[in-house]
Amino acid sequence: MALKATIYKAVVNVADMDRNQFLDASLTLARHPSETQERMMLRLLAWIKYADERLQFTRGLSAEDEPEIWLRNDHLGIDLWIELGLPDERRLKKACSQSGEVALFAYNQRTAQVWWQQNQNKLASFRNLTIWYLDDEQLAQISALASRTMTLQATLQEGIIWLSDGESNLELTLTPWQVQA
């Protein structure tokens, strides 16, 4: 019998001062049995970074042909494709050809630095690709906020994300490794 996903519920209030985007959302995150809590919370942070009422979590680890999160337009095209981790260059090339904008959230300090050194030159040609890096310390901090039901407030301004669950307050900074041209 296959293990089932664990369901997490998050009520998120986002105030993105940089994009003048303000919204309240009730999100459902299915944590795949092979997914770590850190990775699931990074998915949530990626959603917060690009918050939009049409931004959706996909089948993620269960579907190789979909991103982790996407923003589809009215014609079922993909306006935004969000990936996590350290994907193969071919996967990013496919994402960049199918979507107007691609965002990658890299993590895992030990392997991410090596991956970036090996792929930096190849990925520079993908003009619609933005790569964000989150270090292990900050990833552990957001992971500590995880619970089956979460209420989070997020404020984004000048590259800083302030995240609060009412008890803990975090100040997070994503390191831009590559910014969309």
VENVENLIN-V7706 format. One record per pair of residues at least 24 apart in sequence whose C-alpha atoms are under 6 Angstrom apart, sorted by the first residue. I is the first residue (numbers start at 1). J is the second residue. Records with the same first field share a line. If there is no record, write none. Layout:
I: J ; J
This chain:
5: 30 ; 31 ; 32 ; 33
6: 30 ; 31
8: 148 ; 149
9: 149
10: 149 ; 150 ; 151
11: 151
12: 151 ; 152 ; 153
13: 153
14: 154 ; 155
15: 155
16: 155 ; 156
17: 156 ; 157
18: 157
38: 143
41: 143
101: 128
102: 129
103: 129 ; 130 ; 131
104: 131
105: 132 ; 133
106: 133
107: 133 ; 134
109: 135
127: 180 ; 181
128: 180
129: 180
130: 178 ; 179 ; 180
131: 177 ; 178
132: 174 ; 175 ; 176 ; 177
133: 174 ; 175
134: 174
